């Protein structure tokens, strides 16, 4: 085995030595394991960094939400609005507000125009006196919830 100065010849000789070297397979496995370990550590580090960044962002959003909720409650108090919640929200322990829906009075002529426009429907009232329409047959075929007071319509 003669020593040559060209890099191509050196690479050839090195390849020849490595290919005939005892334990070559073991060395390749060690290198592959080290590369996999380094890649895994890099990925885990990046995932940890992204998780921490996401946790910080979520905490910031939650703080902004608390701040905005407090401001909204203060504004409601300033203008004298009650803060109502739905039965479902109370049961779930939440505090989801029911919108305070306020309508302008509707005249008899407006009601008749709506009835004519809707065609053949039957009008009923919920237990609180809010109007709702029932399809052409006039029979309530399924349960629904009043959009005003959330009572079950039958």
Residue pairs with C-beta under 8 A, 6 or more apart in sequence:
1 13
4 10
4 13
18 24
21 27
73 83
76 82
76 83
81 100
82 100
83 95
83 97
84 97
84 98
84 100
85 94
85 95
85 96
85 97
85 98
86 96
86 98
86 150
87 150
89 95
89 96
98 150
101 147
101 148
115 121
115 123
118 133
119 136
120 136
121 133
121 134
121 135
121 136
122 133
122 134
122 135
122 137
122 138
123 131
123 132
123 133
123 134
124 131
124 132
124 133
124 134
124 140
124 153
125 131
125 132
126 132
126 146
126 148
126 149
126 151
126 153
127 151
128 146
128 148
128 149
128 151
130 146
130 147
130 148
130 149
132 144
132 146
132 147
132 153
134 140
135 141
140 153
140 154
143 152
143 153
143 154
144 152
144 153
145 151
145 152
145 153
146 152
146 153
